[in-house]
Amino acid sequence: MSDTGDPESVVKRGDEVTYEPVEAAEGLSKGVLIDESDGAPHFAMRRFELAPDAAVPATPTRSNTSSTSSPASTSSGSAMRNTPCRPATRS
């Protein structure tokens, strides 16, 4: 892959990112860190925050209802539930 120009770094402070509620769960919000407006037409980086004591409900998806499954796509979700999480903080 060749570079046709000088890429510019994207630097954003935490208070510059706008978070919007996500309908999937009460207390869940999404902030877009990088997208096409930052010069990344084929890439997006998002940050999701979950409020303390909030939970995202488990819903069946195509990946966990198929006949083949991997630990991350089992209907019980045990591989994901055993992953430790830490509370999100804003700077």
C-alpha positions as CSV (number, residue, x, y, z in Angstrom):
1,M,0.0,0.0,0.0
2,S,1.4,3.4,-0.9
3,D,0.9,6.7,0.8
4,T,-0.2,9.5,-1.4
5,G,0.0,12.3,1.2
6,D,1.0,13.1,4.7
7,P,-1.5,11.7,7.2
8,E,-2.5,13.9,10.0
9,S,-2.8,12.6,13.5
10,V,-6.3,12.8,15.1
11,V,-6.1,13.9,18.7
12,K,-9.3,14.3,20.7
13,R,-9.7,15.0,24.4
14,G,-12.3,13.1,26.4
15,D,-14.6,16.1,26.8
16,E,-14.5,16.7,23.0
17,V,-16.4,13.4,22.3
18,T,-20.2,13.6,22.3
19,Y,-22.0,10.6,23.7
20,E,-25.5,9.6,22.7
21,P,-27.8,7.1,24.4
22,V,-28.1,3.7,22.8
23,E,-31.5,2.1,22.6
24,A,-30.2,-1.4,23.4
25,A,-30.1,-0.7,27.1
26,E,-30.9,1.9,29.7
27,G,-27.6,3.6,30.8
28,L,-25.7,2.7,27.6
29,S,-24.1,5.4,25.6
30,K,-21.9,5.6,22.5
31,G,-19.3,8.1,21.5
32,V,-17.6,8.1,18.0
33,L,-13.9,8.6,18.4
34,I,-12.8,8.4,14.7
35,D,-14.9,8.2,11.5
36,E,-15.1,9.6,8.0
37,S,-15.2,13.2,9.3
38,D,-11.7,12.6,10.6
39,G,-10.4,11.4,7.3
40,A,-11.1,7.7,7.8
41,P,-13.6,6.8,5.1
42,H,-13.4,3.0,5.8
43,F,-12.9,2.9,9.6
44,A,-14.8,3.9,12.7
45,M,-13.7,3.7,16.3
46,R,-16.4,3.9,18.9
47,R,-16.4,3.9,22.7
48,F,-19.4,2.5,24.6
49,E,-20.0,3.5,28.2
50,L,-22.3,1.6,30.6
51,A,-23.5,3.4,33.7
52,P,-22.9,1.8,37.1
53,D,-25.6,-0.8,37.9
54,A,-26.8,-0.8,34.3
55,A,-26.9,-4.0,32.2
56,V,-27.2,-4.9,28.6
57,P,-29.8,-7.6,28.0
58,A,-28.6,-10.7,26.2
59,T,-30.5,-11.3,23.0
60,P,-30.0,-14.2,20.6
61,T,-28.2,-13.3,17.4
62,R,-27.4,-15.2,14.2
63,S,-23.9,-16.0,15.4
64,N,-25.1,-17.7,18.6
65,T,-28.0,-19.6,17.1
66,S,-26.1,-21.5,14.4
67,S,-25.3,-25.2,14.6
68,T,-21.6,-24.4,15.0
69,S,-20.4,-22.3,17.8
70,S,-17.2,-21.0,19.3
71,P,-16.7,-20.0,23.0
72,A,-17.4,-16.4,22.2
73,S,-20.6,-17.2,20.3
74,T,-22.3,-19.7,22.5
75,S,-25.9,-19.0,23.6
76,S,-24.8,-18.9,27.2
77,G,-22.1,-16.3,26.5
78,S,-19.9,-17.8,29.2
79,A,-16.7,-16.8,27.5
80,M,-17.8,-13.1,27.6
81,R,-19.3,-13.2,31.0
82,N,-16.0,-14.3,32.6
83,T,-14.1,-11.3,31.1
84,P,-13.4,-8.8,33.8
85,C,-14.5,-5.2,33.2
86,R,-13.6,-1.9,34.7
87,P,-15.8,1.1,35.0
88,A,-15.3,3.8,32.3
89,T,-13.9,7.1,33.4
90,R,-13.8,10.4,31.5
91,S,-10.8,12.7,31.7
